[in-house]
Amino acid sequence: MPVTAQEVLDRWEHKQECLIEMLHDVQSDYNYLPREILEEVSGDLKVSVPKILEIATFYNAFSTKPRGVAKYNMLMCNGTLCYVKQSPLIIDRLEEELKMKVGEVSEDKLFGLETAACLGVCGLAPVMIINGEEVIGRITQERIPRLIEELRGRAEAEKHHPKERDD
């Protein structure tokens, strides 16, 4: 069962300064930020929904629309520091290895690929976030085939040993 607004607020002790962490929790569970959750958080924290959306839309790791029909939704930063550290070449390598373009989902539905203007973790540039929570920092073109192989292996292992849910 996805997290509720109340659970997120309780986890972060209803603190305004933890808003980004709260958004990460919601994004992680829903793979986007549902409006009704944002409205509940807004009311509790006394932060307007437009202000929350301003924050959420600044960081491309967040989405206000459902996205990602793929098992692994890869979000590659293409911000200034990542760009300088070769993110366009890394994106090209991802497209080549996955045989797809940015904005598409692989034929086997394992991979989705998007880019972002900033992921907010410049100290790890170039950086990718998988499924809104797994940060892959200092990624290189050479590491891409190994990463894809690892993710395919995880998917295969989960077929044989599905994760048990905590609820």
Secondary structure, DSSP 8 states (H G I E B T S, - for coil): ----HHHHHHHTTT-GGGHHHHHHHHHHHHSS--HHHHHHHHHHHT--HHHHHHHHHHSTT--SS----SSEEEEEE-SHHHHHTTHHHHHHHHHHHHT--TT-B-TTSSEEEEEES--S-GGG-S-EEETTTEEE-S--GGGHHHHHHHHHHHHHHHHHS------
